[in-house]
Amino acid sequence: MNYEVGDIVKLKKKHPCGSQEWEILRVGADFRLKCMGCAHQIMVPRKLIEKNARGLKKSS
């Protein structure tokens, strides 16, 4: 998949706040993601995102 900044990715596991959707803030070897539920930010390796992604909403 082609990931871009601003896209919303749905991951397999839920965040403790209950949301499964994350906004992509940075793309590279690592992704910076922001939880759409509580705005918590994390850095995740690209490999984990590609493995656990269940959906992608492109930004317009």
C-alpha distance matrix in Angstrom:
0.0 3.8 6.2 9.8 13.2 14.6 11.7 12.8 11.0 13.1 13.8 15.9 19.0 21.0 22.3 26.1 26.6 25.0 21.8 18.3 16.6 15.7 15.4 13.5 16.4 15.4 12.5 13.3 14.3 15.1 13.8 16.7 16.4 19.1 20.2 20.7 23.8 25.8 24.1 24.1 21.9 20.4 18.7 16.3 14.9 11.2 11.8 13.1 10.4 7.8 10.9 12.2 9.7 11.3 10.1 8.9 11.5 11.2 14.3 16.8
3.8 0.0 3.8 6.6 10.4 12.2 9.9 12.1 11.3 14.2 15.4 18.1 20.9 22.4 23.2 27.0 27.1 25.9 22.4 19.3 16.9 15.5 14.2 11.9 14.3 13.1 10.2 11.4 13.3 14.2 12.7 15.4 15.5 18.1 19.8 20.2 23.7 25.4 23.2 23.4 20.9 19.8 18.1 16.3 15.1 11.5 13.2 14.6 11.6 10.0 13.6 14.6 12.0 13.7 12.0 9.5 11.2 9.7 12.2 14.5
6.2 3.8 0.0 3.8 7.0 9.0 7.0 9.2 8.8 12.2 13.5 16.6 18.9 20.0 20.3 24.0 24.0 23.1 19.6 16.8 14.2 12.2 10.7 8.1 10.5 9.7 7.3 9.5 11.8 11.8 9.6 11.8 11.8 14.4 16.3 16.9 20.4 21.9 19.6 19.7 17.2 16.4 14.9 13.5 13.1 9.9 12.4 13.2 9.9 9.5 13.2 13.5 10.9 13.0 11.2 8.4 9.8 8.5 10.3 13.2
9.8 6.6 3.8 0.0 3.8 6.2 5.8 9.2 10.2 13.9 15.7 19.2 21.1 21.6 21.3 24.9 24.4 23.9 20.3 18.1 14.9 12.5 9.9 7.1 8.5 8.0 6.6 9.7 12.8 12.6 10.1 11.3 11.5 13.7 16.0 16.4 20.1 21.3 18.5 19.2 16.6 16.4 15.2 14.8 14.8 12.2 15.3 16.0 12.7 13.0 16.7 16.6 13.9 15.9 13.6 10.3 10.3 8.0 8.3 11.0
13.2 10.4 7.0 3.8 0.0 3.8 5.7 8.8 10.6 14.4 16.2 19.9 21.1 21.0 20.2 23.5 22.7 22.8 19.2 17.6 14.2 11.2 7.9 5.2 5.3 5.9 6.5 10.2 13.5 12.4 9.4 9.4 9.6 11.1 14.0 14.3 18.1 18.8 15.7 16.5 14.0 14.4 13.7 14.3 15.1 13.3 16.8 17.0 13.8 15.1 18.5 17.9 15.4 17.4 15.2 11.9 11.3 9.3 8.2 11.0
14.6 12.2 9.0 6.2 3.8 0.0 3.8 6.6 9.6 13.1 15.5 19.3 20.4 19.8 19.0 22.2 20.9 20.8 17.1 15.9 12.2 9.7 6.1 5.4 6.2 8.6 9.9 13.7 16.7 15.2 11.7 10.9 9.8 10.1 12.3 11.8 15.6 16.7 13.9 15.5 13.8 15.0 15.2 15.9 17.4 15.7 18.9 18.5 15.0 16.5 19.6 18.3 15.4 16.8 14.2 10.8 9.3 7.6 5.6 8.7
11.7 9.9 7.0 5.8 5.7 3.8 0.0 3.8 6.4 10.0 12.7 16.4 18.0 17.8 17.7 21.2 20.1 19.3 15.6 13.7 10.1 8.4 5.8 5.6 8.4 10.2 10.4 14.0 16.6 15.1 11.7 11.7 10.0 10.8 12.2 11.5 15.2 17.1 14.9 16.2 14.7 15.4 15.5 15.3 16.5 14.4 17.1 16.5 12.8 13.9 16.8 15.5 12.3 13.3 10.5 7.0 5.8 4.8 4.9 8.7
12.8 12.1 9.2 9.2 8.8 6.6 3.8 0.0 3.8 6.7 9.8 13.4 14.8 14.3 14.5 18.0 16.8 15.7 11.9 10.0 6.4 5.5 4.5 6.3 9.7 12.0 12.5 15.9 17.9 15.9 12.3 11.9 9.2 9.4 9.6 8.6 12.2 14.5 13.0 14.4 13.6 14.3 15.1 14.7 16.4 14.8 17.0 15.6 11.9 13.4 15.7 13.6 10.4 10.9 8.3 5.8 5.0 6.6 7.4 11.0
11.0 11.3 8.8 10.2 10.6 9.6 6.4 3.8 0.0 3.8 6.4 10.0 11.8 12.1 12.8 16.6 16.2 14.7 11.2 8.3 5.7 5.3 6.4 7.3 11.1 12.6 12.4 15.2 16.5 14.5 11.2 11.7 9.0 10.1 9.9 9.9 12.9 15.2 14.1 14.7 13.7 13.5 14.0 12.7 14.2 12.4 14.0 12.3 8.7 10.2 12.0 9.8 6.6 7.5 5.8 4.6 6.4 8.6 10.5 14.1
13.1 14.2 12.2 13.9 14.4 13.1 10.0 6.7 3.8 0.0 3.8 6.9 8.9 9.2 10.8 14.5 14.3 12.2 9.0 5.5 4.5 6.4 9.0 10.6 14.3 15.9 15.7 18.2 18.9 16.8 13.8 14.1 11.0 11.6 10.2 10.1 12.1 14.8 14.7 15.1 14.9 14.6 15.5 13.9 15.6 14.2 15.0 12.6 9.6 11.0 11.6 8.5 5.8 5.4 4.9 6.2 8.3 11.5 13.6 17.0
13.8 15.4 13.5 15.7 16.2 15.5 12.7 9.8 6.4 3.8 0.0 3.8 5.7 7.2 9.1 12.8 13.7 11.7 9.3 5.6 6.5 7.7 10.9 11.9 15.3 16.4 16.0 17.9 17.8 15.5 13.1 13.8 11.0 12.2 10.7 11.8 13.2 15.3 15.4 14.8 14.5 13.3 14.1 11.9 13.5 12.7 12.8 9.8 7.6 9.5 9.1 5.5 4.6 5.4 7.2 9.1 11.9 14.7 16.8 20.4
15.9 18.1 16.6 19.2 19.9 19.3 16.4 13.4 10.0 6.9 3.8 0.0 3.8 6.8 9.7 12.9 14.3 12.0 10.6 7.2 9.5 11.2 14.6 15.6 19.0 19.9 19.3 20.7 20.1 18.0 16.1 17.0 14.4 15.5 13.5 14.7 15.3 17.5 18.1 17.3 17.2 15.8 16.5 14.0 15.2 14.7 13.9 10.6 9.6 10.8 9.1 5.4 6.2 6.0 9.1 12.0 14.9 18.0 20.3 23.8
19.0 20.9 18.9 21.1 21.1 20.4 18.0 14.8 11.8 8.9 5.7 3.8 0.0 3.8 6.7 9.4 11.4 9.4 8.9 6.6 9.7 11.3 15.0 16.4 19.3 20.4 20.4 21.8 21.1 18.4 16.6 16.8 14.1 14.6 12.3 13.8 13.7 15.3 16.5 15.2 15.7 14.4 15.7 13.7 15.6 16.0 15.4 11.7 11.3 13.4 11.6 7.9 9.3 9.6 12.3 14.7 17.2 20.2 22.1 25.6
21.0 22.4 20.0 21.6 21.0 19.8 17.8 14.3 12.1 9.2 7.2 6.8 3.8 0.0 3.8 6.4 7.7 5.6 5.6 4.7 8.3 10.2 14.0 16.1 18.7 20.5 21.1 23.0 22.7 19.7 17.3 16.7 13.6 13.1 10.0 11.3 10.4 12.1 13.9 13.0 14.3 13.8 16.0 14.8 17.4 18.0 18.0 14.4 13.5 16.0 14.8 11.1 11.6 11.6 13.4 15.4 17.1 20.2 21.6 25.0
22.3 23.2 20.3 21.3 20.2 19.0 17.7 14.5 12.8 10.8 9.1 9.7 6.7 3.8 0.0 3.8 5.3 5.4 5.5 6.2 8.7 9.4 13.0 15.1 17.0 19.0 20.2 22.1 21.9 18.5 16.1 14.8 11.7 10.8 7.8 9.8 8.5 9.2 10.9 9.5 11.2 11.1 13.8 13.5 16.7 17.9 18.4 14.8 14.0 17.2 16.4 12.9 13.5 14.2 15.6 16.8 18.2 20.9 21.6 25.1
26.1 27.0 24.0 24.9 23.5 22.2 21.2 18.0 16.6 14.5 12.8 12.9 9.4 6.4 3.8 0.0 3.8 5.4 7.6 9.4 12.0 12.9 16.2 18.4 20.0 22.0 23.5 25.4 25.0 21.5 19.3 17.7 14.8 13.4 10.2 12.0 9.7 9.5 12.1 10.5 13.0 13.2 16.2 16.3 19.6 21.2 21.7 18.0 17.6 20.8 19.8 16.3 17.2 17.7 19.2 20.5 21.7 24.4 24.9 28.3
26.6 27.1 24.0 24.4 22.7 20.9 20.1 16.8 16.2 14.3 13.7 14.3 11.4 7.7 5.3 3.8 0.0 3.8 5.9 9.0 10.9 12.0 15.0 17.8 19.3 21.8 23.7 26.1 26.2 22.7 20.0 17.9 14.7 12.4 8.9 9.7 6.6 6.7 9.9 9.6 12.7 13.9 17.4 17.9 21.4 22.6 23.6 20.0 19.0 22.2 21.7 18.1 18.2 18.3 19.1 20.0 20.5 23.2 23.3 26.4
25.0 25.9 23.1 23.9 22.8 20.8 19.3 15.7 14.7 12.2 11.7 12.0 9.4 5.6 5.4 5.4 3.8 0.0 3.8 6.7 9.4 11.6 14.9 17.9 20.0 22.6 24.0 26.4 26.6 23.3 20.5 19.0 15.4 13.6 9.8 9.9 7.3 9.1 12.1 12.2 14.8 15.7 18.7 18.5 21.7 22.4 23.0 19.4 18.2 20.9 20.2 16.4 16.3 15.8 16.6 18.0 18.7 21.8 22.4 25.4
21.8 22.4 19.6 20.3 19.2 17.1 15.6 11.9 11.2 9.0 9.3 10.6 8.9 5.6 5.5 7.6 5.9 3.8 0.0 3.8 5.7 8.1 11.4 14.5 16.9 19.5 20.9 23.5 24.1 20.9 17.8 16.3 12.6 10.8 7.1 6.7 5.3 8.2 10.3 10.9 13.0 14.0 16.8 16.6 19.7 20.0 20.9 17.6 15.7 18.4 18.2 14.5 13.7 13.3 13.5 14.5 15.0 18.0 18.6 21.7
18.3 19.3 16.8 18.1 17.6 15.9 13.7 10.0 8.3 5.5 5.6 7.2 6.6 4.7 6.2 9.4 9.0 6.7 3.8 0.0 3.8 6.7 10.4 13.0 15.9 18.1 18.8 21.2 21.6 18.8 15.8 15.1 11.6 10.9 7.9 8.0 8.3 11.0 12.1 12.3 13.4 13.6 15.6 14.7 17.3 17.1 17.8 14.6 12.5 14.9 14.7 10.9 9.9 9.5 10.1 11.5 12.7 15.9 17.1 20.4
16.6 16.9 14.2 14.9 14.2 12.2 10.1 6.4 5.7 4.5 6.5 9.5 9.7 8.3 8.7 12.0 10.9 9.4 5.7 3.8 0.0 3.8 6.9 9.9 12.9 15.4 16.3 19.2 20.2 17.4 14.1 13.2 9.5 8.7 6.4 5.7 7.7 10.6 10.7 11.6 12.1 12.8 14.7 14.2 16.8 16.2 17.6 14.9 12.1 14.4 15.2 11.9 9.8 9.8 9.0 9.2 9.7 12.6 13.4 16.8
15.7 15.5 12.2 12.5 11.2 9.7 8.4 5.5 5.3 6.4 7.7 11.2 11.3 10.2 9.4 12.9 12.0 11.6 8.1 6.7 3.8 0.0 3.8 6.5 9.2 11.7 13.0 16.0 17.2 14.3 10.7 9.5 5.8 5.3 4.6 5.4 8.4 10.1 8.9 9.5 9.1 9.8 11.5 11.5 14.2 13.8 15.9 13.5 10.6 13.4 14.8 12.1 10.2 11.4 10.5 9.7 10.2 12.1 12.4 16.0
15.4 14.2 10.7 9.9 7.9 6.1 5.8 4.5 6.4 9.0 10.9 14.6 15.0 14.0 13.0 16.2 15.0 14.9 11.4 10.4 6.9 3.8 0.0 3.8 6.3 9.3 11.0 14.5 16.5 13.8 10.0 8.5 5.5 5.1 6.5 6.6 10.3 11.5 9.2 10.4 9.3 10.6 11.8 12.4 14.9 14.1 16.8 15.2 12.0 14.5 16.7 14.6 12.3 13.7 12.0 9.9 9.5 10.2 9.7 13.2
13.5 11.9 8.1 7.1 5.2 5.4 5.6 6.3 7.3 10.6 11.9 15.6 16.4 16.1 15.1 18.4 17.8 17.9 14.5 13.0 9.9 6.5 3.8 0.0 3.8 5.8 7.2 10.7 13.0 10.7 6.9 6.1 4.8 6.6 9.2 10.2 13.8 14.5 11.7 12.1 9.8 10.1 10.1 10.6 12.4 11.4 14.5 13.7 10.5 12.9 15.6 14.3 12.2 14.4 12.9 10.4 10.6 10.4 10.0 13.6
16.4 14.3 10.5 8.5 5.3 6.2 8.4 9.7 11.1 14.3 15.3 19.0 19.3 18.7 17.0 20.0 19.3 20.0 16.9 15.9 12.9 9.2 6.3 3.8 0.0 3.8 7.0 10.4 13.0 10.7 7.3 5.3 5.7 6.9 10.5 11.8 15.1 15.0 11.5 11.8 9.0 9.8 9.7 11.4 13.3 12.9 16.5 15.9 13.3 15.8 18.6 17.5 15.7 18.2 16.7 14.1 13.9 13.1 11.8 14.9
15.4 13.1 9.7 8.0 5.9 8.6 10.2 12.0 12.6 15.9 16.4 19.9 20.4 20.5 19.0 22.0 21.8 22.6 19.5 18.1 15.4 11.7 9.3 5.8 3.8 0.0 3.8 6.8 9.6 7.8 5.3 4.9 7.3 9.8 13.3 15.1 18.4 18.1 14.7 14.3 10.9 10.5 8.9 10.2 11.2 10.7 14.5 14.7 12.5 14.6 17.7 17.4 16.0 18.9 17.8 15.3 15.7 14.5 13.8 16.8
12.5 10.2 7.3 6.6 6.5 9.9 10.4 12.5 12.4 15.7 16.0 19.3 20.4 21.1 20.2 23.5 23.7 24.0 20.9 18.8 16.3 13.0 11.0 7.2 7.0 3.8 0.0 3.8 7.0 6.5 4.9 7.0 9.2 12.4 15.5 17.2 20.6 20.8 17.7 17.0 13.6 12.4 10.1 10.1 9.8 8.2 11.9 13.0 10.8 12.1 15.5 15.9 14.6 17.7 16.7 14.3 15.4 14.1 14.2 17.2
13.3 11.4 9.5 9.7 10.2 13.7 14.0 15.9 15.2 18.2 17.9 20.7 21.8 23.0 22.1 25.4 26.1 26.4 23.5 21.2 19.2 16.0 14.5 10.7 10.4 6.8 3.8 0.0 3.8 5.1 6.1 9.0 11.8 15.3 18.3 20.5 23.6 23.6 20.6 19.4 15.8 13.8 10.7 10.2 8.6 7.2 10.7 12.6 11.4 12.3 15.5 16.6 16.0 19.4 18.9 16.9 18.5 17.3 17.7 20.6
14.3 13.3 11.8 12.8 13.5 16.7 16.6 17.9 16.5 18.9 17.8 20.1 21.1 22.7 21.9 25.0 26.2 26.6 24.1 21.6 20.2 17.2 16.5 13.0 13.0 9.6 7.0 3.8 0.0 3.8 6.8 10.1 13.0 16.7 19.3 21.9 24.7 24.5 21.9 20.1 16.5 13.8 10.2 8.9 6.2 5.5 8.3 10.6 10.6 11.4 14.0 15.6 15.8 19.5 19.8 18.4 20.6 19.9 20.7 23.8
15.1 14.2 11.8 12.6 12.4 15.2 15.1 15.9 14.5 16.8 15.5 18.0 18.4 19.7 18.5 21.5 22.7 23.3 20.9 18.8 17.4 14.3 13.8 10.7 10.7 7.8 6.5 5.1 3.8 0.0 3.8 6.7 9.6 13.3 15.9 18.8 21.3 20.9 18.3 16.3 12.8 10.0 6.4 5.5 4.2 5.1 8.4 9.3 9.1 11.2 13.4 14.2 14.5 18.2 18.5 17.3 19.3 19.0 19.6 23.0
13.8 12.7 9.6 10.1 9.4 11.7 11.7 12.3 11.2 13.8 13.1 16.1 16.6 17.3 16.1 19.3 20.0 20.5 17.8 15.8 14.1 10.7 10.0 6.9 7.3 5.3 4.9 6.1 6.8 3.8 0.0 3.8 6.2 9.9 12.6 15.2 17.9 17.8 15.2 13.7 10.3 8.1 5.6 5.2 6.1 6.0 9.6 9.5 8.0 10.6 13.1 13.0 12.5 16.0 15.9 14.4 16.0 15.8 16.3 19.7
16.7 15.4 11.8 11.3 9.4 10.9 11.7 11.9 11.7 14.1 13.8 17.0 16.8 16.7 14.8 17.7 17.9 19.0 16.3 15.1 13.2 9.5 8.5 6.1 5.3 4.9 7.0 9.0 10.1 6.7 3.8 0.0 3.8 6.9 10.1 12.9 15.5 14.9 11.9 10.4 6.8 5.6 4.5 6.5 8.9 9.7 13.0 12.2 10.5 13.6 15.9 15.0 14.4 17.4 17.1 15.4 16.4 16.4 16.1 19.5
16.4 15.5 11.8 11.5 9.6 9.8 10.0 9.2 9.0 11.0 11.0 14.4 14.1 13.6 11.7 14.8 14.7 15.4 12.6 11.6 9.5 5.8 5.5 4.8 5.7 7.3 9.2 11.8 13.0 9.6 6.2 3.8 0.0 3.8 6.6 9.3 11.9 11.8 9.1 8.2 5.5 5.4 6.3 7.5 10.6 11.0 13.9 12.2 10.0 13.3 15.2 13.4 12.5 15.1 14.6 13.2 14.0 14.7 14.5 18.1
19.1 18.1 14.4 13.7 11.1 10.1 10.8 9.4 10.1 11.6 12.2 15.5 14.6 13.1 10.8 13.4 12.4 13.6 10.8 10.9 8.7 5.3 5.1 6.6 6.9 9.8 12.4 15.3 16.7 13.3 9.9 6.9 3.8 0.0 3.8 6.3 8.8 8.3 5.5 5.6 4.4 6.6 9.1 10.8 14.2 14.8 17.4 15.4 13.1 16.5 18.1 15.7 14.6 16.5 15.7 14.4 14.4 15.3 14.5 17.9
20.2 19.8 16.3 16.0 14.0 12.3 12.2 9.6 9.9 10.2 10.7 13.5 12.3 10.0 7.8 10.2 8.9 9.8 7.1 7.9 6.4 4.6 6.5 9.2 10.5 13.3 15.5 18.3 19.3 15.9 12.6 10.1 6.6 3.8 0.0 3.8 5.4 5.8 4.7 5.3 6.4 8.4 11.4 12.4 15.9 16.5 18.6 15.9 13.7 17.1 18.0 15.1 14.0 15.2 14.8 14.2 14.3 16.1 15.7 19.1
20.7 20.2 16.9 16.4 14.3 11.8 11.5 8.6 9.9 10.1 11.8 14.7 13.8 11.3 9.8 12.0 9.7 9.9 6.7 8.0 5.7 5.4 6.6 10.2 11.8 15.1 17.2 20.5 21.9 18.8 15.2 12.9 9.3 6.3 3.8 0.0 3.8 6.0 5.7 8.2 9.7 12.0 14.8 15.7 19.0 19.0 21.1 18.5 15.9 18.8 19.9 16.8 15.1 15.5 14.3 13.5 12.8 14.7 14.0 17.0
23.8 23.7 20.4 20.1 18.1 15.6 15.2 12.2 12.9 12.1 13.2 15.3 13.7 10.4 8.5 9.7 6.6 7.3 5.3 8.3 7.7 8.4 10.3 13.8 15.1 18.4 20.6 23.6 24.7 21.3 17.9 15.5 11.9 8.8 5.4 3.8 0.0 3.8 6.1 8.2 10.9 13.3 16.6 17.6 21.0 21.5 23.3 20.3 18.2 21.2 21.8 18.3 17.1 17.2 16.6 16.5 15.9 18.2 17.7 20.5
25.8 25.4 21.9 21.3 18.8 16.7 17.1 14.5 15.2 14.8 15.3 17.5 15.3 12.1 9.2 9.5 6.7 9.1 8.2 11.0 10.6 10.1 11.5 14.5 15.0 18.1 20.8 23.6 24.5 20.9 17.8 14.9 11.8 8.3 5.8 6.0 3.8 0.0 3.9 5.6 9.1 11.9 15.6 17.2 20.9 22.0 23.9 21.0 19.3 22.6 23.2 20.0 19.2 19.9 19.5 19.2 18.8 20.6 19.7 22.6
24.1 23.2 19.6 18.5 15.7 13.9 14.9 13.0 14.1 14.7 15.4 18.1 16.5 13.9 10.9 12.1 9.9 12.1 10.3 12.1 10.7 8.9 9.2 11.7 11.5 14.7 17.7 20.6 21.9 18.3 15.2 11.9 9.1 5.5 4.7 5.7 6.1 3.9 0.0 3.8 6.3 9.8 13.2 15.3 19.0 20.0 22.4 19.9 18.0 21.4 22.5 19.7 18.7 19.9 19.2 18.2 17.7 18.9 17.6 20.5
24.1 23.4 19.7 19.2 16.5 15.5 16.2 14.4 14.7 15.1 14.8 17.3 15.2 13.0 9.5 10.5 9.6 12.2 10.9 12.3 11.6 9.5 10.4 12.1 11.8 14.3 17.0 19.4 20.1 16.3 13.7 10.4 8.2 5.6 5.3 8.2 8.2 5.6 3.8 0.0 3.8 6.8 10.5 12.8 16.6 18.2 20.5 17.9 16.5 20.2 21.1 18.4 18.1 19.8 19.8 19.1 19.3 20.6 19.8 23.0
21.9 20.9 17.2 16.6 14.0 13.8 14.7 13.6 13.7 14.9 14.5 17.2 15.7 14.3 11.2 13.0 12.7 14.8 13.0 13.4 12.1 9.1 9.3 9.8 9.0 10.9 13.6 15.8 16.5 12.8 10.3 6.8 5.5 4.4 6.4 9.7 10.9 9.1 6.3 3.8 0.0 3.8 7.1 9.9 13.5 15.2 17.8 15.7 14.4 18.1 19.3 17.2 16.9 19.3 19.1 18.1 18.6 19.4 18.6 22.0
20.4 19.8 16.4 16.4 14.4 15.0 15.4 14.3 13.5 14.6 13.3 15.8 14.4 13.8 11.1 13.2 13.9 15.7 14.0 13.6 12.8 9.8 10.6 10.1 9.8 10.5 12.4 13.8 13.8 10.0 8.1 5.6 5.4 6.6 8.4 12.0 13.3 11.9 9.8 6.8 3.8 0.0 3.8 6.4 10.1 12.3 14.6 12.5 11.9 15.6 16.6 15.0 15.3 18.1 18.6 17.9 19.1 20.0 19.8 23.4
18.7 18.1 14.9 15.2 13.7 15.2 15.5 15.1 14.0 15.5 14.1 16.5 15.7 16.0 13.8 16.2 17.4 18.7 16.8 15.6 14.7 11.5 11.8 10.1 9.7 8.9 10.1 10.7 10.2 6.4 5.6 4.5 6.3 9.1 11.4 14.8 16.6 15.6 13.2 10.5 7.1 3.8 0.0 3.8 6.9 9.4 12.0 10.6 10.4 13.9 15.2 14.4 14.9 18.3 18.8 18.0 19.6 20.0 20.1 23.7
16.3 16.3 13.5 14.8 14.3 15.9 15.3 14.7 12.7 13.9 11.9 14.0 13.7 14.8 13.5 16.3 17.9 18.5 16.6 14.7 14.2 11.5 12.4 10.6 11.4 10.2 10.1 10.2 8.9 5.5 5.2 6.5 7.5 10.8 12.4 15.7 17.6 17.2 15.3 12.8 9.9 6.4 3.8 0.0 3.8 6.4 8.4 6.8 7.1 10.5 11.5 11.1 12.1 15.7 16.7 16.3 18.6 19.3 20.2 23.8
14.9 15.1 13.1 14.8 15.1 17.4 16.5 16.4 14.2 15.6 13.5 15.2 15.6 17.4 16.7 19.6 21.4 21.7 19.7 17.3 16.8 14.2 14.9 12.4 13.3 11.2 9.8 8.6 6.2 4.2 6.1 8.9 10.6 14.2 15.9 19.0 21.0 20.9 19.0 16.6 13.5 10.1 6.9 3.8 0.0 3.8 5.4 5.6 6.8 9.1 10.3 11.2 12.4 16.2 17.4 17.1 19.7 20.1 21.3 24.9
11.2 11.5 9.9 12.2 13.3 15.7 14.4 14.8 12.4 14.2 12.7 14.7 16.0 18.0 17.9 21.2 22.6 22.4 20.0 17.1 16.2 13.8 14.1 11.4 12.9 10.7 8.2 7.2 5.5 5.1 6.0 9.7 11.0 14.8 16.5 19.0 21.5 22.0 20.0 18.2 15.2 12.3 9.4 6.4 3.8 0.0 3.8 5.5 5.2 6.2 8.6 10.1 10.5 14.3 15.1 14.5 17.3 17.5 19.0 22.5
11.8 13.2 12.4 15.3 16.8 18.9 17.1 17.0 14.0 15.0 12.8 13.9 15.4 18.0 18.4 21.7 23.6 23.0 20.9 17.8 17.6 15.9 16.8 14.5 16.5 14.5 11.9 10.7 8.3 8.4 9.6 13.0 13.9 17.4 18.6 21.1 23.3 23.9 22.4 20.5 17.8 14.6 12.0 8.4 5.4 3.8 0.0 3.8 5.5 5.3 6.2 8.7 10.2 13.8 15.5 15.7 19.0 19.6 21.7 25.1
13.1 14.6 13.2 16.0 17.0 18.5 16.5 15.6 12.3 12.6 9.8 10.6 11.7 14.4 14.8 18.0 20.0 19.4 17.6 14.6 14.9 13.5 15.2 13.7 15.9 14.7 13.0 12.6 10.6 9.3 9.5 12.2 12.2 15.4 15.9 18.5 20.3 21.0 19.9 17.9 15.7 12.5 10.6 6.8 5.6 5.5 3.8 0.0 3.8 5.5 5.1 6.0 8.3 11.9 13.9 14.7 18.0 19.3 21.3 24.9
10.4 11.6 9.9 12.7 13.8 15.0 12.8 11.9 8.7 9.6 7.6 9.6 11.3 13.5 14.0 17.6 19.0 18.2 15.7 12.5 12.1 10.6 12.0 10.5 13.3 12.5 10.8 11.4 10.6 9.1 8.0 10.5 10.0 13.1 13.7 15.9 18.2 19.3 18.0 16.5 14.4 11.9 10.4 7.1 6.8 5.2 5.5 3.8 0.0 3.8 5.4 5.3 5.6 9.4 10.8 11.1 14.2 15.5 17.5 21.2
7.8 10.0 9.5 13.0 15.1 16.5 13.9 13.4 10.2 11.0 9.5 10.8 13.4 16.0 17.2 20.8 22.2 20.9 18.4 14.9 14.4 13.4 14.5 12.9 15.8 14.6 12.1 12.3 11.4 11.2 10.6 13.6 13.3 16.5 17.1 18.8 21.2 22.6 21.4 20.2 18.1 15.6 13.9 10.5 9.1 6.2 5.3 5.5 3.8 0.0 3.8 5.8 5.7 9.1 10.4 11.0 14.5 15.5 18.1 21.5
10.9 13.6 13.2 16.7 18.5 19.6 16.8 15.7 12.0 11.6 9.1 9.1 11.6 14.8 16.4 19.8 21.7 20.2 18.2 14.7 15.2 14.8 16.7 15.6 18.6 17.7 15.5 15.5 14.0 13.4 13.1 15.9 15.2 18.1 18.0 19.9 21.8 23.2 22.5 21.1 19.3 16.6 15.2 11.5 10.3 8.6 6.2 5.1 5.4 3.8 0.0 3.8 6.0 8.8 11.4 13.0 16.7 18.4 21.1 24.5
12.2 14.6 13.5 16.6 17.9 18.3 15.5 13.6 9.8 8.5 5.5 5.4 7.9 11.1 12.9 16.3 18.1 16.4 14.5 10.9 11.9 12.1 14.6 14.3 17.5 17.4 15.9 16.6 15.6 14.2 13.0 15.0 13.4 15.7 15.1 16.8 18.3 20.0 19.7 18.4 17.2 15.0 14.4 11.1 11.2 10.1 8.7 6.0 5.3 5.8 3.8 0.0 3.8 6.4 9.4 11.5 15.0 17.2 19.8 23.4
9.7 12.0 10.9 13.9 15.4 15.4 12.3 10.4 6.6 5.8 4.6 6.2 9.3 11.6 13.5 17.2 18.2 16.3 13.7 9.9 9.8 10.2 12.3 12.2 15.7 16.0 14.6 16.0 15.8 14.5 12.5 14.4 12.5 14.6 14.0 15.1 17.1 19.2 18.7 18.1 16.9 15.3 14.9 12.1 12.4 10.5 10.2 8.3 5.6 5.7 6.0 3.8 0.0 3.8 5.8 7.7 11.3 13.6 16.3 19.7
11.3 13.7 13.0 15.9 17.4 16.8 13.3 10.9 7.5 5.4 5.4 6.0 9.6 11.6 14.2 17.7 18.3 15.8 13.3 9.5 9.8 11.4 13.7 14.4 18.2 18.9 17.7 19.4 19.5 18.2 16.0 17.4 15.1 16.5 15.2 15.5 17.2 19.9 19.9 19.8 19.3 18.1 18.3 15.7 16.2 14.3 13.8 11.9 9.4 9.1 8.8 6.4 3.8 0.0 3.8 7.2 10.6 13.5 16.6 19.7
10.1 12.0 11.2 13.6 15.2 14.2 10.5 8.3 5.8 4.9 7.2 9.1 12.3 13.4 15.6 19.2 19.1 16.6 13.5 10.1 9.0 10.5 12.0 12.9 16.7 17.8 16.7 18.9 19.8 18.5 15.9 17.1 14.6 15.7 14.8 14.3 16.6 19.5 19.2 19.8 19.1 18.6 18.8 16.7 17.4 15.1 15.5 13.9 10.8 10.4 11.4 9.4 5.8 3.8 0.0 3.8 6.9 10.0 13.1 16.1
8.9 9.5 8.4 10.3 11.9 10.8 7.0 5.8 4.6 6.2 9.1 12.0 14.7 15.4 16.8 20.5 20.0 18.0 14.5 11.5 9.2 9.7 9.9 10.4 14.1 15.3 14.3 16.9 18.4 17.3 14.4 15.4 13.2 14.4 14.2 13.5 16.5 19.2 18.2 19.1 18.1 17.9 18.0 16.3 17.1 14.5 15.7 14.7 11.1 11.0 13.0 11.5 7.7 7.2 3.8 0.0 3.8 6.3 9.5 12.5
11.5 11.2 9.8 10.3 11.3 9.3 5.8 5.0 6.4 8.3 11.9 14.9 17.2 17.1 18.2 21.7 20.5 18.7 15.0 12.7 9.7 10.2 9.5 10.6 13.9 15.7 15.4 18.5 20.6 19.3 16.0 16.4 14.0 14.4 14.3 12.8 15.9 18.8 17.7 19.3 18.6 19.1 19.6 18.6 19.7 17.3 19.0 18.0 14.2 14.5 16.7 15.0 11.3 10.6 6.9 3.8 0.0 3.8 6.5 9.2
11.2 9.7 8.5 8.0 9.3 7.6 4.8 6.6 8.6 11.5 14.7 18.0 20.2 20.2 20.9 24.4 23.2 21.8 18.0 15.9 12.6 12.1 10.2 10.4 13.1 14.5 14.1 17.3 19.9 19.0 15.8 16.4 14.7 15.3 16.1 14.7 18.2 20.6 18.9 20.6 19.4 20.0 20.0 19.3 20.1 17.5 19.6 19.3 15.5 15.5 18.4 17.2 13.6 13.5 10.0 6.3 3.8 0.0 3.8 6.4
14.3 12.2 10.3 8.3 8.2 5.6 4.9 7.4 10.5 13.6 16.8 20.3 22.1 21.6 21.6 24.9 23.3 22.4 18.6 17.1 13.4 12.4 9.7 10.0 11.8 13.8 14.2 17.7 20.7 19.6 16.3 16.1 14.5 14.5 15.7 14.0 17.7 19.7 17.6 19.8 18.6 19.8 20.1 20.2 21.3 19.0 21.7 21.3 17.5 18.1 21.1 19.8 16.3 16.6 13.1 9.5 6.5 3.8 0.0 3.8
16.8 14.5 13.2 11.0 11.0 8.7 8.7 11.0 14.1 17.0 20.4 23.8 25.6 25.0 25.1 28.3 26.4 25.4 21.7 20.4 16.8 16.0 13.2 13.6 14.9 16.8 17.2 20.6 23.8 23.0 19.7 19.5 18.1 17.9 19.1 17.0 20.5 22.6 20.5 23.0 22.0 23.4 23.7 23.8 24.9 22.5 25.1 24.9 21.2 21.5 24.5 23.4 19.7 19.7 16.1 12.5 9.2 6.4 3.8 0.0
